Amino acid sequence: MITEQPIILGINASRSRSGGAINHLRGILTEVEPEEFGTKEVHLWAHRGLLDMIPERNWLIKHNPKESDKGLLSQILWEKFELKRELKRTGCSILFNTDAGSFSRFSPSITMSQDMLEWEIRELKRFGFSKAALRLWMLRYINKSSFKHSDGIIFLTQYAAEVIQKYCGRFNNIAIIPHGVGHEFKLQTPVSRLSTNNNRSFSCLYVSNVALYKHQWNVVRAISVLRTIGYDVELHLAGGGPGSGASKAERMLKKEIESSNPDGNYIKRLGLISHGDLPKLISMYDLFIFASSCENMPNTLLEGMAVGLPIASSDRGPMPEILQDGGVYFNPEETTSIADAIESLLIDKSLRERLGMRAKELSQKYSWKRCADETFKFIAATYRGLPK
């Protein structure tokens, strides 16, 4: 039984806009019972859109600084100069930054690393000498400074922890706490598994925004290669919203589609799909493709695993750490490698079934309850272990 002074936790999500960051915060605050970890209150600072997605809890106090709904400069200035005052005013014991780009220097604090692009030299080179490259180098500097001023750091994967510490040095207090995946994905059964027709066409799904490290054009080309050798296979691309280097990536994707499938009969773009519609959508396909070469925590891959589709995945980054022996792998920059991986699933029904079930099995250990408990346990342990 905890008899020490209860913790009052502050959470800085004032600049959290990405889908992964929003799902993470919603997931842990829905599942956690903070009093189990000696936390009496949780104060959350965020923009209005995010606050509206978070369920009301009797221990949760929401704050919506007007600057969080303004431009980036206003957000940064508020975070740097006003957040500390707010934390002291509300009596917060410790701060949890949901993003390593924080400008707050409140102490003690825990910072979570959610981005990877600025740490991968091979990926940075894709941007050449550009504004996007400059932004990423600046993010690296800001993140490194944020880590330096933190009392504990949460990484989402072992891979991310190793790569980032290679450039920042070893940190004294870290935890590896992956994201969870919603029950709505785990409850799905792939329609293809219920079919006894082995002669039908195959449909593949790739869910992602368009970015230079997502390699959609290489997947399109691989599907085209498979069709030229006789496979009745089509590809649907879901996702919207700009990624890093989106303009160049979009041009490359459109050019490849026009070259490979000008009639649009087997390559289809579905656009932005709401997260609530994804579980059902994924279950309607035969194969799931994930061709990213840079991820911190591949949430979309995890969602495909949870549904139970057979998966052809990039062999880069943390993907083998998450998918393990639950899929087939390819080099996302080599069309032949992608085509070979997909073909191995097309020709072998037993392999598809085995890998789909194995992927679903592996996904079971990723839950928001586990993520929430481990996060609050680490925050409490860090706070209790600090010199008073």
N, C-alpha and C positions, 0 to 999 in steps of 0.2 A: 504493500500500500504506500502511495506517495504522500509524504508528509511535508515536503519542502514547499517553499513559496510557489504558488501556481504561476505558470508561464502565461503571459499575454503576448500572443504572436501577431506580428504585422506582416502582411503579404503585399509586396509591391508588384502589381501586374498592370501598372499604368500605361505601359507601352507594349503589352502583349496583344498582338493582332493576328498572328498566324493560327491556322486551324489546329495544329498540334498543341500549341500553347494553351489555346482556349479549351480544347478537349481535356487536356491534362488537369487544368485547374477545376473544371467542372467535375471531372471524375473523382479527384481526391476529396473535394469539399462535399460531394454527395455521399461518399462512402465512409469518411472518417468519423470517429467518435473521439474528439480531442481530449476529453477528460481522462481517457485511458492512458494518456501520455503526459498527464500533469498540466495540460493546457486549459486554462479557464475561458479565455476569449480569443477570437481571431478577428483582426481588423484587416479588411481587404480594400486596397486602393486600386481602382480600375476605371476604364472608360465606361460610359453608360451601356453600350452594346454588350459588353462582357458581363457587367453586373446583372443585367436582365436575364442572362442565361444561367446564373448561379442560383440554386434553390435557397429559400429562406431557412435558416437554422437559428435556434434560440441563442447560440453562442457566437454567431457571426454578425459582425457590424460592417456594413458596406459604406464606402466613401467614394464619392464621385467628384474629384477636383475638376473644376471647369477646364483647366489646362489640358487634361487628358483627352478631351474631345476637340482640341484645337490642333494646330500644326505641330510638326516634329520639334521645332525650336522651343515652342511653349512647353511641350511635354518634358524636354530635357531640362529646361531652366527650373520648372517646378520640382522635378525629381532631385536636382542638385541642391536647390536652396530651400525648398519648402517641406519636402518629405520628412526630413530629420525633425523639424519642429512638430509636425503632425504626430510622428511616432512618440516623441516625448510628451506631447499634450495628452495622448491617449494612454500613456503608461506602458507602452510596448516593451517587452523584455528583450526581444530578439526579432530581427527582420529576415524574411525569406524573399529573396529576389528571384522571380520566375524566369528571368532573362539575364544572361551574362553581360548584356550591354548596359547595365545599370550605371547611372552616374551618382547614385547615393553612396555616402560613406558613413552610414550609420553603423555603429558597432555595439554588440556583436551581430553578425549577419551570416546567413547561408545563401549561397548563390548556385543556381542550377544552370548547367550548360545544355542548350538545346540546338545550337547551330554548329555546323561543321565546315561549311564551304570556305570560310576564311582561314582554316587550318590545313587544308589540303593543297600543297604546292602544285601538284599536277592539275588540279581543278582551277586554281588561280590563273594558271598560264593560258587557259582557254579564253580569258577575257582580254589578253594582250594589254596594251596601254590605253585604258579607257576609264570613264567615270565609274563604271561598275567595279573595275579592279581597284581603283583608289578607295572606293567605299568599303570594299572587303578588307583591304589592308588597314584602314582606319578602325574597322570593327575588331580586327585582331588585336590592335593596340588597346582599345577600350576594354575588350574582354579580359585581356591579360591583366590590366590594371584592376578590374573588378575582382578577379580571382585573388590577386595579391592582397586586397583589403578585406577578404572574407575569412571567416573563422572555420568554415566548412564548405565543401563543394560537392554537389550532386551531379554525377554523370549518368547518362541514360544507358550506356553500353560500355563494356570493357574496352572495346576498340576505341571509342571516343576518349576515354580516360588515358589510354596509352599514347595516342597521337598528340593530344593537347599537352600532356605533361612532357613530351619530348621537346616542345618549344618553350614551355613555361618553367620546367624543373618540377621535381616531385613535390606534391602537396602533402602536408602533415595529416590532414583530416578529410578523407573523401568517402563517398558511398556510391555504389553502382545500383541505381534504382530505375529500372525500365518503366516505361509507360504501361498502362493496362490496355485492354481492348474490351469494348462493350459487350454485354450479354446478347444484344440484338444481332451481333455477328455470329456468335457461337450457337445461337438457336437455329440458324439456317442449315438446310441440307441442299447441296447442289442438285439442280434438276437433272444434270447429265448423269448422275449416279443412279437415278431412277429409271433411266432409259435402257432398253435392251437392243436398240437399233445401232449396229456397228457400222452401217454404211452411210450414215448421215454426214452432213458437213460439220466442221468444227469451228466454233467461235471462240476467239481469244479476247481478253479484256486487259487493257493497261490503263490504270487510274493514276493520273499525275498532272500537275501543271506543266506547261511547256517551258523548259529551261535547257541551257547548254549541257548540263550534266544528266539530263533525263533520257537523251538519245532516242527519242521517238522515231526519228527518221531512219535510224538503223533497224529498228523493229519493223517498220513499214517495208523496208527493202528486203528483210529476211522473209517476211510473209510472201512477198512477191516472188522470191526465189522458190519457196515451197510450192507455190501455185504452178510455176513453170515446169516443175517435175511431177505434177499430177495430183497434189493434195488439194482437196476442197476445203479450204480454210479461209476464214476472214478475221479481220482485226477491228475492234472498236476501241477508240481512244476517248476516255472520259476525263474530265477535269478542266478547270479554267482558272483564270487569275494569272497574272504575270509572275514568272520566276526570274531568277538572276540571268541576265543576258537574254531576256525573253524575245526581244525584237529579232535578233539574229537567229535564235532557235526557231522561232515561228516561221521565218523565211525558209530555213533549211527544211522544216517539216512540210510546208506547203509545196516547195519545189519537188521533194521526194514523192509526195502523194500524186502530184501532177504527172510526174515521170512514170511512176510504178502503176498507178491506177487512175488514169484520167477520167474513166467512166464512173468512178466512185461506187463500183458494185461490190467491192470486198473490203475497202478501207472506209470506215465511217467515224466521224467525230461527233461525240454526244454532247460536248459542251460541259458546263459546270453542273455537277450533280450534288444536291444537298446531302449532307452527311447522314441524315435520317433515311434517305432513299438508297444508300449504298449497300446495306446488307442484302436486300432483295435483289438489287441489280447484279451484284457479284454472283449470287447463287444461280443466275440464269445462264451463265457461261460454262464452257467446257474447260478452258485453260486460263490461268492467271499469269500475266507477264509483268515482271518488275525489272526495269532496265537502268535504274539509276546507278551512277558511279560514285555518288557522294551522299552519305546520310549520317546523321547522328543517331537517330532511332527511326528505323523504317516503319512508321505507323501503317502506311497503306499495305505494305507487305504483310504485316501482322494481321490486318483485317482480312486479307485474302486467305491467310492460313486459318483463321478462326472459322470462316465459312466452310473450309474443307476442300477448296479447289486444288487440283494438281498445279504446281507452280514451276515456271521457268524463271530463274532469277539471275541477276547480275552477281558476279563473284567478288565484287569490290566491297570495301568498307566493312560494316558490321553485319551484312546480309548473311554470311555463313554462320555467324555467331547466333543469329536469331532463328534462321530456317534450319540450320544443322543438316540432318540427313532427310529433311522433309521436302526436297525439291531437286531439280536439276539446274546446273549452273552454266553460265556463259560469260564470255568477255563482251561487255556492252558496246565496245567500239569495233567489234568485228562481226560483220553480217553473217559470215559462214558459221561462226561459233553460236550466234543466236539461232540461226536456222537449224543447226544440228541439235541443239537442246530442245527446241520445240518439236522437231521431227521425232525425237526419242519418245516423247509423250504421245504423239499422234499414232505411232505404230504399235504401241504396247498398252492395251487396256488394263492389264493387271498392274502395270507400273503406275498408270494414272490413279487407279483406285488405291493402291498402297501408299503412294506419296500424298494423296489428298487426305487420307485418314491419318497419316503420320503428322502432316502439317497441322491438322486440327488438334491432334493430341498435344503437340508441342505448344500450341497457343493457350492451352488451358492454364498454364502457370502464369500467364499475364492477365492480371485482374486489377481493376481500380482499387479494390479493397486492399490487396497486397501493397500496391503502390502507395496508397494513402497511409497505411500503417507504418510502412518502412520510412516514409518521408517524415512523419511526425515523430517517430522514434528517434531518427537521426538528429532532427532539430532539437529535441529534448536532451538527448545525450550530449550534444555539442554544448548546449547552454549549461547543463549541469556540470560539465567537465571544465568549464572556463575558470580561471583564477578569479576569486571574488575580492 
